[in-house]
Protein backbone atom coordinates (compact mmCIF):
# COMPACT_ATOMS: atom_id res chain seq x y z
CA UNK A 1 0.00 0.00 0.00
CA UNK A 2 2.77 2.45 0.89
CA UNK A 3 4.43 1.90 -2.50
CA UNK A 4 1.14 2.58 -4.31
CA UNK A 5 0.48 5.79 -2.40
CA UNK A 6 4.03 7.06 -2.87
CA UNK A 7 3.78 6.34 -6.60
CA UNK A 8 0.52 8.27 -6.74
CA UNK A 9 2.18 11.19 -4.96
CA UNK A 10 4.96 11.25 -7.54
CA UNK A 11 2.46 11.31 -10.39
CA UNK A 12 0.39 14.03 -8.71
CA UNK A 13 3.49 16.15 -8.45
CA UNK A 14 3.74 16.60 -12.20
CA UNK A 15 0.09 16.79 -13.16
CA UNK A 16 -0.02 20.58 -13.63
CA UNK A 17 1.85 22.11 -16.58
CA UNK A 18 3.53 25.47 -16.26
CA UNK A 19 1.97 28.23 -18.33
CA UNK A 20 3.90 31.34 -17.39
CA UNK A 21 7.27 32.34 -16.12
CA UNK A 22 6.90 34.45 -12.96
CA UNK A 23 9.14 37.38 -12.23
CA UNK A 24 11.89 36.80 -9.72
CA UNK A 25 12.45 39.75 -7.41
CA UNK A 26 15.83 40.42 -5.87
CA UNK A 27 15.91 39.61 -2.17
CA UNK A 28 18.16 39.18 0.85
CA UNK A 29 17.91 37.67 4.33
CA UNK A 30 17.29 39.94 7.29
CA UNK A 31 17.10 39.43 11.05
CA UNK A 32 17.11 42.34 13.52
CA UNK A 33 20.56 42.71 15.03
CA UNK A 34 22.13 39.93 12.95
CA UNK A 35 25.46 40.11 11.14
CA UNK A 36 26.88 38.67 7.94
CA UNK A 37 28.61 36.00 10.01
CA UNK A 38 25.26 35.01 11.55
CA UNK A 39 23.73 34.78 8.09
CA UNK A 40 26.56 32.63 6.73
CA UNK A 41 26.36 30.29 9.72
CA UNK A 42 22.65 29.63 9.18
CA UNK A 43 23.03 29.20 5.42
CA UNK A 44 25.81 26.70 6.20
CA UNK A 45 23.44 24.85 8.53
CA UNK A 46 20.68 24.77 5.88
CA UNK A 47 22.89 23.51 3.07
CA UNK A 48 23.10 19.74 3.90
CA UNK A 49 19.31 19.44 4.14
CA UNK A 50 18.70 21.26 0.88
CA UNK A 51 21.29 19.27 -1.05
CA UNK A 52 19.49 16.04 -0.20
CA UNK A 53 16.08 17.13 -1.56
CA UNK A 54 14.82 16.41 -5.07
CA UNK A 55 11.92 17.18 -7.36
CA UNK A 56 10.03 14.19 -8.80
CA UNK A 57 9.27 13.66 -12.45
CA UNK A 58 6.77 11.46 -14.28
CA UNK A 59 8.93 9.78 -16.92
CA UNK A 60 6.85 11.21 -19.77
CA UNK A 61 9.84 11.56 -22.09
CA UNK A 62 10.93 8.00 -21.37
CA UNK A 63 7.48 6.60 -22.16
CA UNK A 64 6.97 8.66 -25.31
CA UNK A 65 10.45 8.06 -26.72
CA UNK A 66 10.25 4.36 -25.93
CA UNK A 67 6.91 4.03 -27.69
CA UNK A 68 8.23 5.81 -30.77
CA UNK A 69 11.80 4.56 -31.03
CA UNK A 70 12.07 1.40 -28.96
CA UNK A 71 15.08 0.60 -26.77
CA UNK A 72 17.19 3.49 -28.09
CA UNK A 73 14.30 5.86 -27.47
CA UNK A 74 14.00 4.65 -23.88
CA UNK A 75 17.60 5.62 -23.21
CA UNK A 76 17.19 9.03 -24.82
CA UNK A 77 13.91 9.69 -23.03
CA UNK A 78 15.32 8.59 -19.68
CA UNK A 79 18.24 10.98 -20.11
CA UNK A 80 15.83 13.83 -20.95
CA UNK A 81 13.70 13.07 -17.88
CA UNK A 82 16.74 12.89 -15.63
CA UNK A 83 17.93 16.26 -16.93
CA UNK A 84 14.47 17.78 -16.42
CA UNK A 85 14.41 16.47 -12.87
CA UNK A 86 17.89 17.81 -12.21
CA UNK A 87 16.96 21.26 -13.53
CA UNK A 88 13.80 21.37 -11.41
CA UNK A 89 15.72 20.25 -8.33
CA UNK A 90 18.33 22.92 -8.85
CA UNK A 91 15.65 25.57 -9.36
CA UNK A 92 14.04 24.47 -6.08
CA UNK A 93 17.15 25.25 -4.07
CA UNK A 94 16.48 28.96 -3.70
CA UNK A 95 12.92 28.57 -2.34
CA UNK A 96 14.20 25.87 0.00
CA UNK A 97 16.98 28.11 1.31
CA UNK A 98 14.33 30.80 1.84
CA UNK A 99 12.12 28.31 3.67
CA UNK A 100 14.93 26.96 5.84
CA UNK A 101 16.16 30.44 6.74
CA UNK A 102 12.64 31.66 7.56
CA UNK A 103 12.09 28.76 9.97
CA UNK A 104 15.39 29.74 11.61
CA UNK A 105 14.02 33.22 12.22
CA UNK A 106 15.20 35.10 9.13
CA UNK A 107 13.01 37.30 6.98
CA UNK A 108 13.14 37.34 3.18
CA UNK A 109 13.17 40.97 2.06
CA UNK A 110 12.28 41.62 -1.57
CA UNK A 111 13.74 44.89 -2.86
CA UNK A 112 12.48 46.93 -5.79
CA UNK A 113 13.90 45.93 -9.14
CA UNK A 114 15.95 49.08 -9.66
CA UNK A 115 17.86 48.57 -6.40
CA UNK A 116 18.09 44.86 -7.08
CA UNK A 117 19.61 45.45 -10.51
CA UNK A 118 22.11 47.86 -8.99
CA UNK A 119 23.16 45.44 -6.23
CA UNK A 120 23.10 42.49 -8.61
CA UNK A 121 25.82 44.05 -10.75
CA UNK A 122 28.26 44.37 -7.84
CA UNK A 123 31.13 41.98 -7.27
CA UNK A 124 30.95 39.95 -4.02
CA UNK A 125 33.22 42.30 -2.04
CA UNK A 126 31.19 45.39 -2.96
CA UNK A 127 27.90 43.56 -2.44
CA UNK A 128 29.01 42.48 1.02
CA UNK A 129 29.69 46.09 1.98
CA UNK A 130 26.24 47.16 0.79
CA UNK A 131 24.35 44.27 2.38
CA UNK A 132 26.12 44.25 5.75
CA UNK A 133 24.13 47.14 7.29
CA UNK A 134 20.83 45.92 5.76
CA UNK A 135 20.99 42.41 7.17
CA UNK A 136 20.45 43.47 10.79
CA UNK A 137 17.92 46.29 10.26
CA UNK A 138 14.84 46.17 12.46
CA UNK A 139 12.51 47.62 9.79
CA UNK A 140 13.93 46.87 6.33
CA UNK A 141 12.52 48.56 3.25
CA UNK A 142 10.78 46.21 0.85
CA UNK A 143 8.27 43.36 0.92
CA UNK A 144 8.99 41.18 3.93
CA UNK A 145 8.16 37.47 4.08
CA UNK A 146 8.67 35.39 7.22
CA UNK A 147 7.66 32.16 8.88
CA UNK A 148 3.94 32.36 9.61
CA UNK A 149 3.06 28.69 10.08
CA UNK A 150 1.86 28.60 6.47
CA UNK A 151 1.13 24.88 6.40
CA UNK A 152 -1.39 25.24 9.21
CA UNK A 153 -3.71 27.13 6.85
CA UNK A 154 -6.10 24.86 4.97
CA UNK A 155 -6.06 26.93 1.79
CA UNK A 156 -2.32 27.61 1.81
CA UNK A 157 0.19 25.72 -0.29
CA UNK A 158 3.05 26.87 1.94
CA UNK A 159 5.54 27.40 -0.84
CA UNK A 160 4.17 30.05 -3.21
CA UNK A 161 1.35 28.90 -5.45
CA UNK A 162 3.14 30.04 -8.59
CA UNK A 163 6.16 27.97 -7.76
CA UNK A 164 5.52 25.19 -10.29
CA UNK A 165 5.84 27.76 -13.09
CA UNK A 166 9.13 28.70 -11.49
CA UNK A 167 10.35 25.10 -11.64
CA UNK A 168 9.55 24.68 -15.31
CA UNK A 169 12.23 27.02 -16.63
CA UNK A 170 15.91 26.21 -16.83
CA UNK A 171 18.50 27.19 -14.22
CA UNK A 172 19.25 30.88 -13.98
CA UNK A 173 21.50 32.75 -11.63
CA UNK A 174 19.90 33.36 -8.27
CA UNK A 175 18.42 36.73 -7.45
CA UNK A 176 19.01 36.14 -3.77
CA UNK A 177 21.67 38.71 -2.95
CA UNK A 178 22.49 36.83 0.25
CA UNK A 179 23.17 33.62 -1.65
CA UNK A 180 25.43 35.49 -4.10
CA UNK A 181 27.83 35.99 -1.20
CA UNK A 182 28.17 32.21 -0.80
CA UNK A 183 30.32 29.88 -2.95
CA UNK A 184 28.73 28.61 -6.17
CA UNK A 185 28.56 25.09 -4.70
CA UNK A 186 25.70 26.22 -2.42
CA UNK A 187 23.42 26.51 -5.45
CA UNK A 188 24.75 23.54 -7.40
CA UNK A 189 23.78 19.91 -7.08
CA UNK A 190 26.37 17.54 -5.60
CA UNK A 191 27.91 14.83 -7.71
CA UNK A 192 28.56 16.97 -10.78
CA UNK A 193 32.31 16.80 -10.56
CA UNK A 194 33.83 14.95 -13.47
CA UNK A 195 34.84 11.37 -12.95
CA UNK A 196 37.21 9.54 -15.24
CA UNK A 197 36.19 6.37 -17.06
CA UNK A 198 36.19 3.25 -14.91
CA UNK A 199 39.12 1.80 -16.82
CA UNK A 200 41.26 4.84 -16.04
CA UNK A 201 40.55 4.75 -12.28
CA UNK A 202 42.94 3.18 -9.82
CA UNK A 203 41.68 0.47 -7.48
CA UNK A 204 41.90 2.96 -4.63
CA UNK A 205 39.72 5.46 -6.51
CA UNK A 206 37.24 2.73 -7.34
CA UNK A 207 36.99 1.68 -3.69
CA UNK A 208 36.63 5.31 -2.59
CA UNK A 209 33.84 5.87 -5.09
CA UNK A 210 32.06 2.69 -3.97
CA UNK A 211 32.35 3.73 -0.32
CA UNK A 212 31.02 7.20 -1.11
CA UNK A 213 28.04 5.65 -2.87
CA UNK A 214 27.42 3.28 0.05
CA UNK A 215 27.45 6.13 2.56
CA UNK A 216 25.08 8.17 0.40
CA UNK A 217 22.64 5.28 0.13
CA UNK A 218 22.79 4.72 3.89
CA UNK A 219 22.00 8.39 4.54
CA UNK A 220 19.13 8.28 2.08
CA UNK A 221 17.66 5.18 3.77
CA UNK A 222 17.89 6.90 7.14
CA UNK A 223 16.29 10.08 5.80
CA UNK A 224 13.49 8.14 4.12
CA UNK A 225 12.82 6.14 7.29
CA UNK A 226 12.49 9.34 9.32
CA UNK A 227 9.96 10.72 6.84
CA UNK A 228 7.98 7.58 5.88
CA UNK A 229 8.88 4.94 8.48
CA UNK A 230 11.02 1.84 8.07
CA UNK A 231 8.33 -0.57 6.95
CA UNK A 232 7.46 -0.98 3.28
CA UNK A 233 3.80 -1.16 4.25
CA UNK A 234 1.79 1.56 5.97
CA UNK A 235 -1.24 0.96 8.17
CA UNK A 236 -4.43 0.32 6.20
CA UNK A 237 -7.56 2.35 6.90
CA UNK A 238 -10.27 0.15 8.37
CA UNK A 239 -13.56 -0.44 6.58
CA UNK A 240 -16.84 0.59 8.19
CA UNK A 241 -17.47 -3.03 9.17
CA UNK A 242 -14.02 -3.34 10.73
CA UNK A 243 -14.51 -0.13 12.69
CA UNK A 244 -17.79 -1.43 14.06
CA UNK A 245 -16.13 -4.67 15.14
CA UNK A 246 -13.16 -3.07 16.93
CA UNK A 247 -12.33 -4.45 20.36
CA UNK A 248 -13.15 -2.03 23.20
CA UNK A 249 -9.44 -1.74 24.03
CA UNK A 250 -8.12 -1.42 20.47
CA UNK A 251 -5.35 1.14 20.00
CA UNK A 252 -6.54 3.51 17.32
CA UNK A 253 -5.42 6.68 15.53
CA UNK A 254 -8.01 8.58 13.51
CA UNK A 255 -7.20 11.15 10.82
CA UNK A 256 -9.72 13.21 8.88
CA UNK A 257 -8.68 14.42 5.41
CA UNK A 258 -10.90 16.34 3.06
CA UNK A 259 -11.08 18.93 0.27
CA UNK A 260 -8.43 19.57 -2.31
CA UNK A 261 -7.28 17.26 -5.09
CA UNK A 262 -7.29 13.49 -4.65
CA UNK A 263 -4.14 12.05 -3.07
CA UNK A 264 -3.42 15.16 -1.00
CA UNK A 265 -1.77 13.38 1.89
CA UNK A 266 -0.74 13.70 5.52
CA UNK A 267 2.13 11.46 6.63
CA UNK A 268 2.40 10.23 10.23
CA UNK A 269 5.25 8.05 11.53
CA UNK A 270 5.68 6.12 14.79
CA UNK A 271 8.88 7.90 15.72
CA UNK A 272 9.89 5.66 18.63
CA UNK A 273 9.66 2.37 16.72
CA UNK A 274 12.73 0.32 17.61
CA UNK A 275 15.02 -1.18 14.98
CA UNK A 276 13.27 -4.28 13.65
CA UNK A 277 9.90 -3.18 15.08
CA UNK A 278 8.57 -2.00 11.75
CA UNK A 279 4.99 -3.26 11.61
CA UNK A 280 2.56 -0.40 10.96
CA UNK A 281 5.06 2.32 11.76
CA UNK A 282 3.48 4.81 9.37
CA UNK A 283 0.15 6.24 8.27
CA UNK A 284 -0.45 7.77 4.85
CA UNK A 285 -3.81 9.51 5.14
CA UNK A 286 -4.76 10.54 1.61
CA UNK A 287 -7.84 12.27 0.23
CA UNK A 288 -9.47 9.41 -1.71
CA UNK A 289 -9.85 9.48 -5.46
CA UNK A 290 -13.40 8.15 -5.22
CA UNK A 291 -15.75 6.73 -2.63
CA UNK A 292 -15.74 2.97 -2.35
CA UNK A 293 -18.55 0.96 -0.82
CA UNK A 294 -17.82 -0.26 2.68
CA UNK A 295 -14.95 2.13 3.37
CA UNK A 296 -14.85 5.31 5.39
CA UNK A 297 -14.32 8.27 3.11
CA UNK A 298 -12.94 11.27 4.94
CA UNK A 299 -12.53 9.99 8.47
CA UNK A 300 -9.84 7.29 8.32
CA UNK A 301 -9.47 4.86 11.22
CA UNK A 302 -6.17 3.02 11.76
CA UNK A 303 -5.53 0.24 14.26
CA UNK A 304 -1.90 0.82 15.25
CA UNK A 305 0.67 -0.08 17.89
CA UNK A 306 0.98 2.35 20.81
CA UNK A 307 3.89 4.76 20.73
CA UNK A 308 4.93 8.27 19.84
CA UNK A 309 3.47 9.42 16.54
CA UNK A 310 4.63 12.44 14.54
CA UNK A 311 3.23 14.38 11.56
CA UNK A 312 6.28 14.25 9.32
CA UNK A 313 5.04 15.58 5.99
CA UNK A 314 2.24 16.79 3.77
CA UNK A 315 1.49 17.15 0.08
CA UNK A 316 -0.13 20.57 0.30
CA UNK A 317 0.26 21.44 -3.38
CA UNK A 318 1.61 18.39 -5.14
CA UNK A 319 5.19 17.90 -4.03
CA UNK A 320 5.93 16.55 -0.59
CA UNK A 321 7.06 18.91 2.16
CA UNK A 322 8.98 17.46 5.10
CA UNK A 323 8.39 19.06 8.49
CA UNK A 324 11.84 18.00 9.59
CA UNK A 325 12.57 21.52 10.86
CA UNK A 326 9.74 21.37 13.37
CA UNK A 327 6.99 18.75 13.47
CA UNK A 328 4.12 18.18 15.91
CA UNK A 329 4.02 14.83 17.72
CA UNK A 330 1.74 13.06 20.20
CA UNK A 331 1.67 9.91 22.33
CA UNK A 332 -0.77 7.02 21.97
CA UNK A 333 -1.00 4.65 24.92
CA UNK A 334 -2.17 1.06 24.62
CA UNK A 335 -5.96 0.92 24.41
CA UNK A 336 -6.38 4.61 23.55
CA UNK A 337 -8.33 6.08 20.64
CA UNK A 338 -6.66 9.32 19.54
CA UNK A 339 -7.88 11.84 16.97
CA UNK A 340 -4.85 13.27 15.15
CA UNK A 341 -7.01 16.00 13.65
CA UNK A 342 -8.84 17.10 10.55
CA UNK A 343 -6.56 18.18 7.69
CA UNK A 344 -8.26 20.30 5.05
CA UNK A 345 -6.75 20.91 1.62
CA UNK A 346 -7.62 23.99 -0.39
CA UNK A 347 -10.34 25.06 2.07
CA UNK A 348 -10.29 28.70 3.14
CA UNK A 349 -10.74 29.39 6.84
CA UNK A 350 -9.68 25.92 7.98
CA UNK A 351 -6.74 25.34 10.29
CA UNK A 352 -4.58 22.21 10.03
CA UNK A 353 -5.02 20.19 12.10
CA UNK A 354 -8.45 20.95 13.53
CA UNK A 355 -8.79 18.86 16.69
CA UNK A 356 -12.58 19.15 17.04
CA UNK A 357 -13.47 15.53 17.72
CA UNK A 358 -17.16 16.07 17.03
CA UNK A 359 -16.42 16.52 13.31
CA UNK A 360 -15.86 12.75 13.12
CA UNK A 361 -19.13 11.69 14.75
CA UNK A 362 -21.23 11.29 11.61
CA UNK A 363 -18.73 8.95 10.00
CA UNK A 364 -18.15 7.04 13.25
CA UNK A 365 -21.85 6.51 13.96
CA UNK A 366 -21.42 2.76 13.43
CA UNK A 367 -18.99 2.65 16.36
CA UNK A 368 -20.55 4.52 19.34
CA UNK A 369 -18.13 2.93 21.81
CA UNK A 370 -15.20 4.28 19.82
CA UNK A 371 -16.79 7.73 19.72
CA UNK A 372 -17.12 7.78 23.50
CA UNK A 373 -13.46 7.09 24.18
CA UNK A 374 -12.01 9.20 21.36
CA UNK A 375 -9.81 12.08 22.55
CA UNK A 376 -7.89 14.74 20.62
CA UNK A 377 -4.13 14.29 20.31
CA UNK A 378 -2.04 16.17 22.89
CA UNK A 379 0.50 17.62 20.48
CA UNK A 380 3.91 19.07 21.22
CA UNK A 381 5.52 21.27 18.57
CA UNK A 382 9.11 21.49 17.48
CA UNK A 383 10.22 17.88 16.99
CA UNK A 384 13.07 17.75 14.49
CA UNK A 385 14.38 14.82 12.48
CA UNK A 386 16.72 14.18 9.57
CA UNK A 387 15.77 16.08 6.42
CA UNK A 388 16.36 14.62 2.99
CA UNK A 389 15.39 11.78 0.69
CA UNK A 390 11.75 11.53 -0.28
CA UNK A 391 10.95 15.23 0.12
CA UNK A 392 10.99 18.17 -2.26
CA UNK A 393 10.72 20.93 0.36
CA UNK A 394 11.52 21.50 4.03
CA UNK A 395 9.49 23.55 6.47
CA UNK A 396 7.83 23.38 9.90
CA UNK A 397 4.24 22.77 11.03
CA UNK A 398 2.92 23.99 14.37
CA UNK A 399 -0.33 23.12 16.14
CA UNK A 400 -1.95 26.18 17.62
CA UNK A 401 -1.93 26.36 21.44
CA UNK A 402 0.34 23.32 21.69
CA UNK A 403 3.56 23.60 23.75
CA UNK A 404 7.03 23.21 22.28
CA UNK A 405 9.55 20.52 23.08
CA UNK A 406 12.33 21.68 25.35
CA UNK A 407 15.25 23.28 23.53
CA UNK A 408 13.40 24.12 20.31
CA UNK A 409 13.89 27.72 19.20
CA UNK A 410 12.81 27.92 15.54
CA UNK A 411 9.51 28.63 13.82
CA UNK A 412 7.19 30.89 15.81
CA UNK A 413 9.67 31.01 18.67
CA UNK A 414 12.27 32.59 16.39
CA UNK A 415 10.00 35.32 15.09
CA UNK A 416 10.31 38.57 17.01
CA UNK A 417 7.59 41.10 16.41
CA UNK A 418 8.18 44.83 16.04
CA UNK A 419 7.31 45.25 19.72
CA UNK A 420 9.97 42.77 20.72
CA UNK A 421 7.54 40.07 21.86
CA UNK A 422 8.12 36.47 20.86
CA UNK A 423 5.33 35.00 18.77
CA UNK A 424 3.83 31.61 19.67
CA UNK A 425 1.32 29.35 17.90
CA UNK A 426 -1.31 30.61 20.35
CA UNK A 427 -1.17 34.02 18.70
CA UNK A 428 -2.58 34.86 15.33
CA UNK A 429 0.09 34.11 12.74
CA UNK A 430 1.15 36.99 10.47
CA UNK A 431 -0.46 37.02 7.04
CA UNK A 432 1.30 34.46 4.91
CA UNK A 433 3.44 35.85 2.11
CA UNK A 434 4.85 33.71 -0.69
CA UNK A 435 8.50 32.98 -0.21
CA UNK A 436 9.22 33.56 -3.89
PyMOL commands that set and color helices and strands:
alter all, ss='L'
color gray80, all
select helices_A, chain A and resi 2-12+36-51+60-103+113-120+124-135+150-152+163-168+179-181+184-187+198-200+203-228+240-244+357-360+368-373+411-414
alter helices_A, ss='H'
color red, helices_A
select strands_A, chain A and resi 27-30+107-110+143-145+252-259+265-270+282-286+299-303+307-314+321-322+327-332+337-345+374-376+380-383+393-394+403-404
alter strands_A, ss='S'
color yellow, strands_A
deselect
rebuild
show_as cartoon
